[in-house]
């Protein structure tokens, strides 16, 4: 990670940090000097990663990318929905209740706002002193609904993307014709995206995130090591809750395909959900054997 930082020349700093003033430039100069010194004393050269360079990297990243969340991955800029255009930006239980009532579907199965907020506060109690990283593995990747200051490609070890969420509440399926969606489960590894939330925006943006991900029992929040090109960060993500009715880890391939073909709800068809994932993964350059296998099997059934 040190090599790329040393490549930040004075001309680049001048071009990209016009608004930070002398203090910002002095901070950059200090960080580069620290990194250079660390490199000189380390027997491992550029591979050396210590606390000081990591802190300096965070500072440099914040300055350089203050106005460009897609600085590291400009190819993603046109692939991620803007927060103001997202259906989930103002999503609420009131909005959900109205939708389900209009469709004649059961209501009242969800967490109350008080319960949801209590869970959120508990999960974030030790993670408010600095910017918050969120690891996305499904539709959150291209429609996060949150405002973020940075997006990075990342990989998480020990967790994998699995299609084990049996939707029965109306989003993409009902009890009579369940739908299917992805969840993060233990085992394997998962490639996805990291979104960085500014520390000052944690309260607002995580409230939006919890209203989307914690409508009712399905996930629980965990912090996991997420590996990006410069190193590892501790990131919030949402893992399948085996105690929840919607999580069915033993689903057979036949059941998965049935739910994909027949499931439908106010967010659309389960088949379209999978088609969108396959299409987005192709655009993002993400390979997922499970997505490919389900997509091929579903296409054989709907032809």
C-alpha positions in Angstrom: 0.0 0.0 0.0 3.0 2.4 0.6 4.1 2.6 -3.0 0.9 4.1 -4.4 1.0 6.8 -1.6 4.5 7.8 -2.6 3.2 8.4 -6.1 1.2 11.4 -4.9 3.4 14.1 -6.3 3.2 17.8 -5.5 1.5 18.5 -8.8 -1.2 15.9 -8.1 -1.7 17.3 -4.6 -2.0 20.8 -6.0 -4.5 19.8 -8.6 -6.8 17.7 -6.3 -6.5 19.6 -3.0 -7.1 23.2 -4.1 -9.7 23.7 -1.4 -7.8 22.4 1.7 -5.4 25.3 2.2 -2.0 25.2 3.9 -3.1 23.0 6.7 -4.2 20.3 4.3 -1.0 20.5 2.3 1.1 20.3 5.5 -0.8 17.2 6.5 -0.1 15.6 3.2 3.6 16.5 3.4 3.8 15.1 6.9 2.1 11.8 5.9 4.3 11.3 2.9 7.4 11.9 5.1 6.1 9.4 7.7 5.5 6.8 5.0 8.9 7.4 3.4 10.6 7.0 6.8 8.7 3.8 7.5 9.7 2.5 4.1 13.4 3.2 4.7 13.5 1.5 8.1 11.4 -1.5 7.1 13.2 -4.6 5.8 10.0 -5.4 3.8 9.9 -2.3 1.6 6.5 -1.5 0.2 4.9 -4.5 1.8 5.3 -3.0 5.3 2.0 -2.0 6.8 2.0 -0.3 10.2 -0.4 1.8 12.1 1.2 5.1 11.1 1.0 4.5 7.3 -2.5 3.3 7.6 -3.6 6.4 9.5 -1.8 8.5 7.0 -3.5 6.6 4.2 -6.9 7.4 5.7 -6.0 11.1 5.9 -4.7 11.2 2.4 -7.7 9.4 1.1 -10.1 11.7 2.9 -8.3 14.8 1.4 -7.9 13.5 -2.1 -11.4 12.0 -2.4 -13.3 14.6 -0.5 -15.4 15.5 -3.5 -15.2 12.2 -5.4 -16.5 9.0 -3.8 -15.5 7.1 -7.1 -11.9 8.3 -7.1 -10.6 4.7 -6.8 -13.2 3.2 -9.1 -14.5 5.7 -11.7 -16.0 2.8 -13.6 -18.6 2.4 -10.9 -20.0 5.9 -11.0 -22.7 5.1 -13.6 -23.5 1.8 -12.0 -24.6 2.9 -8.6 -28.0 4.6 -8.0 -27.8 8.0 -6.5 -29.3 8.2 -3.0 -32.0 10.7 -4.0 -33.2 8.4 -6.7 -33.5 5.3 -4.5 -36.8 3.8 -3.5 -35.2 3.0 -0.1 -34.0 6.5 0.8 -37.3 7.4 2.5 -38.5 3.8 3.1 -40.5 3.4 6.4 -42.9 1.1 8.1 -45.7 3.5 7.3 -44.8 3.3 3.6 -44.6 -0.5 3.8 -47.9 -0.8 5.6 -49.7 1.2 3.0 -48.2 -0.9 0.2 -49.1 -4.2 1.8 -52.6 -3.0 2.7 -53.3 -2.0 -0.8 -52.3 -5.5 -1.9 -54.3 -7.2 0.7 -51.3 -8.7 2.4 -50.7 -9.3 6.1 -49.1 -6.5 8.1 -47.7 -6.1 11.6 -45.0 -8.8 11.4 -42.2 -6.2 11.5 -40.0 -4.7 14.1 -41.3 -1.5 15.7 -39.3 1.6 15.2 -38.2 1.5 18.8 -37.0 -2.1 18.5 -35.1 -1.3 15.3 -33.4 1.7 16.8 -32.4 -0.2 19.9 -30.7 -2.8 17.7 -29.0 -0.1 15.7 -27.7 1.7 18.7 -26.3 -1.5 20.2 -24.6 -2.5 17.0 -22.9 0.9 16.6 -22.1 1.6 20.2 -18.4 1.1 19.7 -18.2 2.3 16.1 -19.0 6.0 16.1 -15.6 7.5 16.7 -14.5 7.3 13.1 -15.9 6.8 9.6 -18.0 3.7 9.2 -17.4 1.1 6.4 -20.4 -1.0 5.2 -19.8 -4.2 3.2 -22.5 -4.8 0.5 -22.9 -8.1 -1.2 -26.3 -7.9 -3.0 -28.6 -5.2 -4.3 -27.1 -2.8 -1.7 -24.1 -2.7 -4.1 -25.9 -0.8 -6.9 -28.7 0.7 -4.8 -27.3 1.5 -1.4 -29.7 4.5 -0.7 -27.1 6.0 1.6 -24.7 8.9 1.1 -21.1 7.7 1.1 -17.8 9.4 0.7 -15.9 6.5 -0.8 -16.6 3.2 -2.5 -14.1 0.3 -2.8 -14.0 -3.2 -4.2 -13.5 -5.7 -1.4 -13.5 -9.3 -0.4 -14.6 -10.9 2.9 -13.3 -14.2 4.0 -15.4 -16.6 6.1 -18.7 -15.5 4.6 -20.4 -16.3 1.3 -23.4 -15.1 -0.7 -26.2 -17.7 -0.6 -29.8 -17.6 -1.9 -31.5 -18.7 1.3 -33.9 -15.9 2.0 -37.4 -17.2 1.4 -39.5 -14.1 1.0 -43.1 -14.5 2.1 -44.0 -11.0 3.2 -44.7 -9.4 -0.2 -41.4 -7.8 -1.4 -40.7 -10.5 -4.0 -43.0 -13.3 -2.9 -45.9 -14.3 -0.6 -46.7 -17.3 1.6 -48.7 -18.8 -1.3 -45.9 -18.2 -3.8 -42.6 -17.5 -2.0 -39.8 -15.5 -3.5 -36.0 -15.9 -3.2 -33.3 -13.4 -2.4 -29.6 -13.5 -1.4 -28.2 -13.4 2.2 -24.7 -13.5 3.6 -24.0 -16.8 5.3 -20.9 -18.3 7.0 -18.3 -20.1 5.1 -16.3 -19.5 1.9 -15.6 -15.9 0.7 -17.6 -13.1 -0.8 -16.7 -10.3 -3.2 -18.6 -7.1 -2.9 -18.3 -3.4 -2.3 -17.4 -1.2 0.6 -19.1 2.1 1.3 -17.6 4.6 3.6 -19.9 6.8 5.7 -18.6 10.0 7.1 -18.5 9.9 10.9 -20.8 13.0 11.1 -23.4 11.2 9.0 -23.4 7.8 10.7 -26.7 8.5 12.6 -28.7 9.7 9.6 -27.3 7.1 7.1 -27.5 4.0 9.4 -31.1 4.9 10.3 -31.9 4.6 6.5 -29.8 1.4 6.3 -31.6 -0.2 9.3 -35.1 0.7 8.0 -34.2 -1.2 4.8 -32.3 -4.2 6.2 -34.1 -4.7 9.5 -37.8 -4.4 8.5 -38.3 -7.8 10.3 -36.2 -10.7 11.5 -33.8 -11.9 8.7 -30.3 -10.6 9.5 -28.1 -9.7 12.4 -25.4 -7.0 12.1 -21.7 -8.0 12.4 -18.4 -6.3 11.9 -16.0 -8.3 9.6 -12.5 -7.8 8.2 -12.9 -6.6 4.6 -9.9 -6.8 2.4 -9.3 -4.1 -0.2 -6.2 -3.4 -2.2 -4.4 -1.3 0.4 -5.3 -3.4 3.4 -8.1 -4.5 5.7 -10.8 -2.5 7.3 -13.4 -3.4 9.9 -16.8 -3.2 8.1 -20.4 -3.5 9.1 -22.4 -6.1 7.2 -25.6 -8.1 7.6 -25.5 -11.9 8.1 -28.3 -14.4 7.8 -30.1 -15.1 11.1 -30.9 -18.8 11.3 -33.6 -18.1 13.9 -35.6 -16.0 11.4 -38.5 -17.6 9.6 -37.3 -16.1 6.3 -33.8 -17.8 6.4 -33.9 -21.3 5.1 -30.3 -22.6 4.7 -31.4 -26.1 3.6 -33.3 -25.0 0.5 -32.9 -27.5 -2.3 -32.0 -26.3 -5.8 -35.5 -27.3 -7.0 -37.1 -25.1 -4.3 -34.7 -22.2 -5.1 -35.7 -22.4 -8.8 -39.4 -22.7 -8.1 -39.3 -19.6 -5.9 -37.3 -17.7 -8.5 -39.8 -18.6 -11.2 -43.1 -18.0 -9.3 -42.2 -15.4 -6.6 -43.4 -11.8 -7.2 -44.1 -8.7 -5.0 -44.1 -5.0 -4.8 -40.4 -4.8 -5.5 -40.8 -7.0 -8.6 -40.4 -10.6 -9.6 -37.8 -12.9 -8.0 -36.7 -13.9 -11.5 -36.0 -10.2 -12.3 -34.1 -9.9 -9.0 -31.8 -12.7 -10.1 -31.5 -11.3 -13.7 -30.5 -8.0 -12.3 -27.9 -9.5 -10.0 -26.4 -11.5 -12.9 -26.4 -8.3 -15.1 -24.9 -6.1 -12.4 -22.3 -8.7 -11.5 -21.2 -8.8 -15.2 -21.0 -5.0 -15.2 -19.1 -4.9 -11.9 -16.8 -7.7 -13.0 -17.8 -10.0 -10.1 -17.7 -13.8 -10.6 -20.2 -15.9 -8.6 -20.7 -19.5 -9.5 -23.9 -19.8 -7.5 -25.5 -16.8 -9.3 -24.4 -18.3 -12.7 -25.8 -21.8 -11.8 -29.2 -20.4 -10.6 -29.4 -18.1 -13.7 -28.9 -21.0 -16.1 -31.3 -23.2 -14.2 -34.0 -20.5 -14.1 -33.6 -19.8 -17.8 -34.2 -23.5 -18.6 -37.5 -23.4 -16.8 -38.9 -20.2 -18.2 -38.2 -20.9 -21.8 
